[in-house]
């Protein structure tokens, strides 16, 4: 019943809470641009997808859609949005259902196919379904972007994958399965300290900056607020999706011009905590995973950042944005 109450809270009018404490819809956190909402029905229930729609500065040269990672939100693309808009791109950045400022339904069959269909529905709502867009996905958003490219190749001009997860099949490699209830129990223990420790160890190779803290506190604030159970439950359901739906086996079927941006210090691997000791150290080897993914995707280009980790767009925005713009303009 507590999960149900928290899920219902996510649909109520939103109010602000104390600093670094947010409700289930992250109302008090400012992304820097006005939040828009796409209302639609999915799986026999009304849902709301929050998104940013940032106009280009000057003449429009294209449209870029940005897909966030599991521990991130649309707002985390802040510096990339600014750079893309300044370069003449219209930028669409949604919060996927179950994340950040979007609805967190109590019952939802999460799949990358469903999230891709939701994203395509948003583009149709914006009358962009007949316009080729550039799609950029980070982390879990990279898994989603790959699925979108497989389902809707006619919609895309280019695909960019930024340290995508799902480049290895953790279950096939021997990482034990866990139940959604177990994922949920873990999520309930999430705090700023646990987020910082994880990101230091896995994302940033022991280096920490105030900018990382800004986004970590955004994430931690949802777990500290009155919607904690709704947030944790959504994260548990999507963790199950990520673990059980690796995209690595289908990379060879992508037929869209693709660039991989890989921070070489990244060591992200879902479920590593349960992996046998001999396996733990071999998981999340992004130097190897990036090369293998680039070889698997026909004609893909690999851009490596030797000194960066899981989130190059956050860790070194100017360098990442320059590389992204170069790729979007065709090299």
C-alpha positions as CSV (number, residue, x, y, z in Angstrom):
1,X,0.0,0.0,0.0
2,X,2.9,2.4,0.7
3,X,4.1,1.9,-2.9
4,X,0.5,2.6,-4.2
5,X,0.2,5.8,-2.1
6,X,3.6,7.1,-3.3
7,X,2.7,6.3,-6.9
8,X,-0.6,8.2,-6.5
9,X,1.4,11.1,-4.9
10,X,3.3,11.4,-8.1
11,X,0.1,12.3,-9.9
12,X,-1.0,15.0,-7.4
13,X,-0.3,18.7,-7.8
14,X,3.4,19.3,-7.2
15,X,4.9,21.4,-4.4
16,X,8.4,22.5,-3.5
17,X,10.3,21.0,-0.6
18,X,13.5,21.9,1.2
19,X,16.8,22.3,-0.7
20,X,18.1,19.0,-2.0
21,X,14.8,17.3,-1.2
22,X,12.4,16.8,-4.1
23,X,9.1,15.1,-4.7
24,X,8.5,12.2,-7.0
25,X,8.3,14.4,-10.0
26,X,11.4,16.5,-9.2
27,X,9.3,19.7,-9.3
28,X,11.6,22.0,-7.5
29,X,14.7,21.2,-9.5
30,X,15.3,23.7,-12.3
31,X,16.5,22.4,-15.7
32,X,17.2,25.9,-17.0
33,X,14.4,25.9,-19.6
34,X,10.6,25.7,-19.4
35,X,9.3,22.2,-18.9
36,X,6.7,21.0,-21.4
37,X,4.4,18.0,-20.9
38,X,3.2,15.4,-23.4
39,X,0.0,13.6,-22.1
40,X,-0.8,10.2,-23.7
41,X,-2.3,6.8,-22.8
42,X,-0.1,3.8,-22.5
43,X,-0.9,0.3,-21.1
44,X,-4.4,1.4,-20.2
45,X,-3.5,4.4,-18.1
46,X,-2.9,8.2,-18.7
47,X,0.7,9.3,-18.4
48,X,2.7,12.5,-18.7
49,X,6.1,12.7,-20.3
50,X,8.0,15.9,-19.4
51,X,10.4,17.2,-22.0
52,X,12.5,20.2,-23.0
53,X,12.0,21.8,-26.5
54,X,14.8,24.3,-26.9
55,X,14.7,26.5,-30.1
56,X,17.9,27.1,-32.1
57,X,19.7,30.3,-31.9
58,X,19.4,31.7,-35.4
59,X,18.7,29.6,-38.5
60,X,17.8,26.0,-37.8
61,X,20.2,23.4,-39.3
62,X,18.6,20.3,-37.8
63,X,16.8,18.7,-34.8
64,X,18.6,16.7,-32.1
65,X,16.9,14.4,-29.6
66,X,18.8,13.7,-26.4
67,X,18.0,10.5,-24.3
68,X,19.2,10.5,-20.7
69,X,20.7,7.7,-18.7
70,X,19.2,5.7,-15.8
71,X,20.9,7.9,-13.1
72,X,20.3,11.1,-15.1
73,X,17.6,13.4,-16.4
74,X,16.9,15.6,-19.4
75,X,18.4,18.5,-17.5
76,X,21.8,16.7,-17.2
77,X,22.2,17.5,-20.9
78,X,22.4,21.2,-19.9
79,X,25.7,22.1,-21.5
80,X,25.1,20.0,-24.6
81,X,21.7,21.7,-25.1
82,X,23.3,25.1,-24.9
83,X,26.0,24.2,-27.4
84,X,23.6,22.5,-29.8
85,X,21.1,25.4,-29.7
86,X,23.9,27.9,-30.3
87,X,25.0,25.8,-33.3
88,X,21.5,26.1,-34.8
89,X,19.8,22.9,-33.7
90,X,16.4,22.5,-32.2
91,X,16.8,20.3,-29.2
92,X,14.3,17.8,-27.8
93,X,15.2,16.2,-24.4
94,X,12.5,14.1,-22.8
95,X,12.4,12.5,-19.3
96,X,11.3,9.0,-20.0
97,X,8.3,7.5,-18.2
98,X,9.4,6.4,-14.8
99,X,12.1,9.0,-14.5
100,X,12.7,12.5,-13.1
101,X,9.8,14.9,-14.0
102,X,7.7,12.3,-15.8
103,X,4.9,10.0,-14.5
104,X,6.0,7.0,-12.4
105,X,3.2,4.4,-12.8
106,X,2.9,1.7,-10.2
107,X,2.2,-0.9,-12.9
108,X,4.1,-0.6,-16.2
109,X,5.8,-3.2,-18.4
110,X,9.1,-1.4,-19.0
111,X,10.9,-2.4,-22.2
112,X,13.2,-0.5,-24.5
113,X,10.7,-1.1,-27.2
114,X,8.0,0.6,-25.2
115,X,10.2,3.6,-24.3
116,X,11.2,3.9,-28.0
117,X,7.5,3.9,-29.0
118,X,6.8,6.5,-26.3
119,X,9.6,8.7,-27.7
120,X,8.3,8.2,-31.3
121,X,4.9,9.2,-30.0
122,X,6.4,12.4,-28.6
123,X,8.0,13.2,-32.0
124,X,4.7,12.6,-33.7
125,X,3.0,15.0,-31.1
126,X,5.6,17.6,-32.1
127,X,5.0,16.9,-35.8
128,X,8.5,15.6,-36.2
129,X,7.6,12.0,-37.2
130,X,8.2,12.8,-40.9
131,X,11.4,14.7,-40.2
132,X,14.8,13.0,-39.9
133,X,16.4,13.8,-36.5
134,X,19.8,13.2,-35.0
135,X,19.5,10.9,-31.9
136,X,22.0,11.0,-29.0
137,X,21.7,8.6,-26.1
138,X,23.8,8.4,-23.0
139,X,24.2,5.3,-20.7
140,X,20.8,3.6,-20.5
141,X,19.7,6.2,-23.0
142,X,22.3,4.7,-25.4
143,X,20.5,1.3,-25.0
144,X,17.2,3.1,-25.8
145,X,18.7,5.0,-28.7
146,X,20.0,1.7,-30.2
147,X,16.5,0.2,-29.9
148,X,15.0,3.3,-31.4
149,X,17.4,3.0,-34.4
150,X,16.4,-0.6,-34.9
151,X,12.7,0.1,-34.7
152,X,12.5,3.5,-36.6
153,X,15.6,3.8,-38.8
154,X,13.6,5.9,-41.3
155,X,13.3,8.6,-38.5
156,X,17.0,9.1,-38.0
157,X,19.7,11.0,-39.9
158,X,22.5,10.0,-37.4
159,X,22.9,8.0,-34.2
160,X,25.3,9.0,-31.4
161,X,25.9,6.7,-28.4
162,X,27.7,8.1,-25.4
163,X,29.1,5.5,-23.1
164,X,26.0,3.3,-23.6
165,X,25.4,0.4,-21.3
166,X,24.2,-2.9,-22.6
167,X,27.3,-3.4,-24.7
168,X,27.8,-6.7,-22.8
169,X,25.3,-9.3,-21.7
170,X,25.8,-9.4,-18.0
171,X,23.5,-12.4,-17.4
172,X,25.2,-14.4,-20.1
173,X,28.6,-13.7,-18.6
174,X,27.5,-15.1,-15.3
175,X,26.1,-12.2,-13.3
176,X,23.2,-13.6,-11.1
177,X,19.6,-12.6,-11.8
178,X,17.8,-10.8,-9.0
179,X,14.1,-10.1,-8.4
180,X,12.4,-6.7,-8.8
181,X,11.8,-6.9,-5.0
182,X,15.6,-7.2,-4.5
183,X,16.2,-4.2,-6.8
184,X,13.6,-2.3,-4.9
185,X,15.2,-3.0,-1.5
186,X,18.6,-1.8,-2.8
187,X,17.0,1.4,-4.2
188,X,15.5,2.2,-0.8
189,X,19.0,2.5,0.6
190,X,20.0,5.1,-2.0
191,X,21.4,8.3,-0.5
192,X,23.8,11.1,-1.6
193,X,26.7,9.3,0.0
194,X,25.9,6.0,-1.8
195,X,25.5,7.8,-5.1
196,X,28.8,9.7,-4.7
197,X,30.7,6.5,-3.7
198,X,29.3,4.6,-6.7
199,X,30.0,7.4,-9.2
200,X,33.5,8.0,-7.8
201,X,34.3,4.3,-8.1
202,X,32.6,3.5,-11.5
203,X,32.0,6.8,-13.4
204,X,34.9,9.1,-12.6
205,X,37.9,7.0,-11.6
206,X,38.2,8.6,-8.2
207,X,37.9,12.2,-9.3
208,X,35.1,14.5,-8.0
209,X,34.1,18.0,-8.9
210,X,31.3,20.4,-7.8
211,X,29.5,19.8,-11.1
212,X,29.2,16.1,-10.4
213,X,27.8,16.9,-7.0
214,X,25.1,19.1,-8.6
215,X,23.7,16.2,-10.5
216,X,24.2,13.7,-7.8
217,X,22.2,15.9,-5.4
218,X,19.5,16.1,-8.0
219,X,19.3,12.3,-8.0
220,X,19.6,11.9,-4.3
221,X,17.0,14.5,-3.6
222,X,14.3,12.3,-5.1
223,X,15.2,9.6,-2.7
224,X,15.1,12.0,0.2
225,X,11.6,13.4,-0.5
226,X,8.1,12.2,0.1
227,X,8.0,10.3,-3.2
228,X,10.9,8.0,-2.3
229,X,9.0,4.8,-2.7
230,X,7.6,5.7,-6.1
231,X,11.1,6.7,-7.3
232,X,12.7,3.5,-5.9
233,X,10.0,1.3,-7.4
234,X,10.4,2.9,-10.9
235,X,14.1,2.5,-10.6
236,X,13.8,-1.2,-9.6
237,X,11.5,-1.9,-12.6
238,X,13.9,-0.2,-15.0
239,X,16.9,-1.9,-13.5
240,X,15.2,-5.2,-14.3
241,X,14.6,-3.9,-17.9
242,X,18.3,-2.9,-18.3
243,X,19.7,-6.2,-16.9
244,X,17.4,-8.4,-19.0
245,X,17.3,-6.6,-22.3
246,X,20.9,-6.1,-23.5
247,X,21.2,-4.6,-27.0
248,X,24.7,-6.0,-27.8
249,X,23.4,-9.0,-29.8
250,X,21.6,-6.7,-32.2
251,X,24.3,-4.0,-32.9
252,X,25.1,-5.5,-36.3
253,X,21.5,-4.8,-37.4
254,X,21.8,-1.0,-36.9
255,X,21.6,0.6,-40.4
256,X,22.0,4.3,-39.3
257,X,25.3,6.3,-39.5
258,X,26.6,5.9,-35.9
259,X,29.3,7.5,-33.8
260,X,30.3,6.0,-30.4
261,X,31.7,8.5,-27.8
262,X,33.5,6.4,-25.2
263,X,35.1,7.7,-22.0
264,X,37.8,5.1,-21.4
265,X,37.8,5.4,-17.6
266,X,34.2,4.1,-17.4
267,X,33.6,0.8,-15.6
268,X,29.8,0.7,-15.4
269,X,28.3,-2.9,-15.2
270,X,24.8,-3.5,-13.9
271,X,24.8,-6.2,-11.2
272,X,28.6,-6.2,-10.6
273,X,27.9,-6.3,-6.9
274,X,26.5,-9.9,-7.2
275,X,29.1,-11.1,-9.7
276,X,31.6,-13.8,-8.7
277,X,34.9,-12.3,-7.7
278,X,36.7,-13.6,-10.8
279,X,34.2,-12.0,-13.0
280,X,33.8,-8.6,-11.3
281,X,37.1,-7.1,-12.6
282,X,36.4,-8.1,-16.2
283,X,33.0,-6.4,-16.4
284,X,32.6,-2.8,-17.7
285,X,35.8,-2.7,-19.7
286,X,34.8,0.2,-21.8
287,X,38.1,0.4,-23.9
288,X,37.3,-3.1,-25.1
289,X,33.5,-2.7,-25.2
290,X,33.7,0.5,-27.2
291,X,36.0,-1.1,-29.9
292,X,33.8,-4.2,-30.1
293,X,30.6,-2.1,-30.5
294,X,32.2,0.0,-33.2
295,X,33.3,-3.1,-35.0
296,X,29.8,-4.6,-34.8
297,X,27.8,-1.6,-36.0
298,X,28.3,-1.3,-39.8
299,X,30.4,1.8,-40.6
300,X,30.5,3.1,-37.1
301,X,33.0,5.7,-35.9
302,X,34.6,5.5,-32.5
303,X,35.6,8.7,-30.6
304,X,37.6,7.9,-27.5
305,X,38.2,10.2,-24.5
306,X,41.2,8.6,-22.8
307,X,41.0,10.6,-19.5
308,X,37.2,10.7,-19.1
309,X,34.6,8.4,-17.6
310,X,31.0,7.5,-17.9
311,X,29.7,11.0,-18.6
312,X,32.0,12.9,-20.9
313,X,29.2,15.5,-21.5
314,X,29.3,16.4,-17.8
315,X,33.0,15.8,-17.1
316,X,34.4,17.9,-20.0
317,X,31.5,19.7,-21.7
318,X,33.5,21.8,-24.1
319,X,35.5,18.9,-25.5
320,X,32.5,16.6,-25.7
321,X,30.3,19.2,-27.4
322,X,33.0,20.0,-29.9
323,X,33.3,16.3,-30.8
324,X,29.5,15.9,-31.0
325,X,29.0,18.9,-33.2
326,X,31.8,17.7,-35.5
327,X,30.1,14.3,-35.8
328,X,26.7,15.8,-36.5
329,X,28.2,18.0,-39.2
330,X,29.7,14.9,-40.9
331,X,33.2,15.0,-39.5
